[in-house]
Amino acid sequence: MSVSSISLFSTGLCLISLMCNTFSNPVGGGKNILKSYNKKTIDQNVTGIDFVHVIPSSSQLFKGASVSLSCEEDDSSAGWRLRRNTTRDNGTQCGAGWGRSAGSSCNISFTLPWHSGVYWCESREGATSNSISITVTGGAVILQSPVLPVMEGHDVTLHCKTKTPPSNLPAAFYKDGSLIKETTGHMTIHHVDKSDEGLYSCNIRGHGESPPSWITVTGQETSIHLSSFILHLSSFILHLSSSSTCVAVCCICQCCGVTGVTGVTGETTC
């Protein structure tokens, strides 16, 4: 027996409501579904935070530049704070001899070469984020490269800059010590993959060479396609018997908190 139009319509509404709730509120009732399809969400549930966020978003800074680092908190009660390892510090917290702490953020108003090092977020309970590396140079040239890992398939643009204008000068770009391109000011790597991972630097004739920076490439995030999921699930329901369909409709509607759905016999099923 085919499913009534009313039941199909109700089922569709329930599916859409369920999926919208899943994506708009991943920490609510749809958490388990989202976690099955989104590895990044799983990682965030383990550590609370993926990476330190940096403004400006560059792995290299000139001496004297200001920088802001922050932990994007899932739970403000966790007490996330910035820590670092440098030649002068070993796991010290922002505000303890370096930087100015503001909640889960940290500001350094005047960077110095000894601020170069590894930075990460750590909670009151000891959970940690992934770490990032920042290099502060007293030289005349820096390579502006992503401070966070680059997703496979994305484009990444590298900028070779001098401390004083003009900064858009002809530059040579290197990967693992080998010349890869000579161009004006910047170069773009299209559709990066794992082979693009490595140590990059640049050189501007007459000004000098930048410090090297490592670029990390990560695999593509696996995420669910909402429309495809609904299409396949709807097709599955259509192939069920009428009694099974009523059960399926009820289960879905209960997840959505919807009641009063009419089944194929005209009786209220939910």
Secondary structure, 3 states (H helix, E strand, C coil): CCCCHHHHHHHHHHHHHHHHHHHHCCCCCCHHHHHHHCHHHHHHHHHCCCCCEEECCCCEEECCCCEEEECCCCCHHHCCEEEEEECCCEEEECCCCCCEEECCEEEECCCCHHHCEEEEEECCCCCECCCEEEEEECCCEEEECCCCCEECCCCEEEEEEECCCCCCCEEEEEECCEEEEEEECEEEECCCCHHHCEEEEEEECCCEECCCEEECEECCCCCCCHHHHHHHHHHHHHCCCHHHHHHHHHHHHHHHCCCCCECCCCCECC
